[in-house]
Amino acid sequence: MLLGRAPSASFAVAVRGPDGVPVVIENAPFLDDGRPMPTRYWLVDRRLSEAVSRLEAAGGVRQAEADVDPGALAEAHARYAAERDAAVPAGHVGPRPSGGVGGTRRGVKCLHAHLAWYLAGGADPVGRWTAQRLGLSAPGPGDGARPPAAALDCGTNSTRLLVVADDGTVLERVMRITRLGEGVDASRTLGAEAVGRTLAVLGDYRRALERHAVGRARLVATSAVRDAANGADFLRRAEQVTGVHPELLSGSQEASLSFAGATARLPPGAAGTAPVLVVDIGGGSTELVVGRPGAGAPEVAGVSLDVGCVRVTERFLAHDPPLPIELAEARRAVRALVDGARRELPTLEGDSLLVGLAGTVSTVAMLEQGIARYDRARVHHAVLGRPHVEWWLDALSGEDGAARLARPGMVEGRQDVIVGGVLVLAEVMAAFDRDRCLVSEDDILDGLVASLH
């Protein structure tokens, strides 16, 4: 009755209003007669549908296209298509649904379709724009919680997953060292074994998404895939494995998301009123970001450096333990890059907070406290002093990988690249004259999940 016609495909109610009446339905990717159905979410609330029609009649489609970033809209179309296509039965032969939201691949075809997906939990910028124009205060008028959201990060050294419930509760956070970027600095190609390791972990993560009934997800890749000639092929295979459309982040996008995740829940009073410097030391790149924490998407200035724990190790530290001449050359090269970044970024005040992210920083915090098994409560928002960082650089560079791995707090798979990572942290603290670094376990994954709300 709400559709105005008899249903011609199986469907489920995705969103209900406070009175229990359906607002959005989700239909199967095929009609009962086998014809493909590109539009998956339908707005069936009559008053809301009429309000959207009035907005369209007033030029809403054209205005939405003008107001919404084209890149973000294109990404939304791709995510929509990937989520719908994942519902196509395996082995299906014949015509398949195509296009993104409303069956189109670009631009805006129908505000109703965009709003329906947004209300059902989709990361749709046009749906969000429409909801704001109609005065909807939340991403859905339903009386129940939305399904969990997830973020997957294919980094140079590790592949990670975060699943968060609608109320912000972390349901699962896991990191697996896969070394996707092994050898990329020299070959500019992702190795077959590295790709295989990473895809295997992504397969495990897909099962986690299904176990938690995740409704919205973002899958991103960073430095190693940016630099690899076969990066597009890896992204295609990652989408096949996960059912989530992958995004190749630029250095600036990576920096902005890392900053948003790291600064959203700082300890009260930690940042003060001064800008915050966030350093995210990855395997293939290091992001340096300056900004002021705040609600929404904070305005930041960032620089992405072509060095990380894996890249420094592969470029400079050929011996284990590294030779003094190798360490000296590595420090000179990293120092030059960090000094250049410092000149590009806004000048920091004397009391500006430094926040450190990623495995290198977390591992040093564990080593400092002698934590044999990971304890987020003890690592998150721990403080590392600059003299202690330098001490750990000297200690770890003076022993081989086996001795490092024997230390309480060392994560297996990181012992051979930790020296390169700590070297980067030490040079950042020296260049920006920061005596302390606040460790944050909230990072780009948290920024990605927040972007889905």
Summary of the structure (lengths in Angstrom):
residues: 453
radius of gyration: 23.7
end to end distance: 30.8
largest distance: 77.5
contacts: 1572
relative contact order: 0.10
helix: 43%
strand: 17%
